[in-house]
């Protein structure tokens, strides 16, 4: 049957014989049709209650019509091993990182992409360059555009943010990206993303190991309105005060590779979250010797970092009816009066999780209680809280 376009009767279309402009017109019409499927026909707005049959993705072998995993659904797996050093005086983090990436997809991969979230704090980041003065933009201090009667305004908090970013070199410093054989791997950094070109293509079912070093200066959370960083307490008895370090979005993380999008290629702009691959974590955190660490995963060396009294309290907390203080308020207040030149390494492991976060401070009060949550995978968990006075 002939195709009808406007009032002209045309022969059946053949993509191989279409001129370039005609092909573009067909693609434009297809795009317009998809968009108009949910656009109201009686006004210039979208019908939020219209049926979505025509716009939902077509079911396939990876995802069924209900959006559930299909018969051949897959997810990539990424395992991390990290040795971390927190320099409290410099407020700087340095890490040696090893990564194992398993390709469970049916596709061959020539390169890998990683998130570099800390690069959002660089002055030339897309987040900074694309923020309108007075617009919604990034989360943080307020600015407002003036009008005929009111001048443009810049809050003191925004001035503080700008001063902090001008005074400090921020963002990741990545080096020594190498294969398991010790060969340097080509790297391309694009804003908050980094591509690593593999030595050989990674075929389905195969895995690849590589390593890298990274470091960055930790931002002051209140100064830049970040999700993570350090919070300073200048009025503590200790000379110079104390800090609480909260680390999230703190290490290069593999970008998700999925059946519906392949590599997620959007930059981090400060709002929202990215999907991450599940995997196992083996993380050693070297911090000042008087710090208490809260972390994803399970502590592997409690006998080396906790006192005998703290170990006994932690054991009691497993069956206690009420939370037990592992570090009391009085102990925390006494602990924050001094500092130390010694260090301790806290060792944590986490299995089949999508991310890893942690916090460290000598100010922490710590309470804990065991909880029977049921289920076959992990029926017992420890509920813990870490907080300053």
Buried (B, 14 or more C-beta within 10 A) or exposed (E): EEEEEEEEEEEEEEEEEEEEEEEEEBEEEEEEEEEEBBEEEEEEEEEEEBEEEEEEEEEBEBBEEEEEEBEEBBBBBBBBBBBBBBBBEEBBBBBBBBBBBBBBBEEEBEBBBBBBBBBBBBEEBBBBEEBEEBEEBBEBBEBBEEEEEEEEEBEEBBEBBBEBBEEBEBBBEBEEBBBEEEEEBEBEBEBBBBBBEBEEEBEEEBEBBBBBBBBBBBBBBBBBBBBBBBBBBEEBEBEEEBBBBBBBBBBBBBBBBBBEEBBBEEBBBBEEEBEBBBBBBBBBBBBBBBBBBBBBBEBBEBEEBBEEEBBEBBEBBEEBEEBBBBBEEEBBBEBBEEBEEEBBBBBBBBEEEBBBBBBBBBBBBBBBBBEEEEEEEEEEEEEBBBBBE
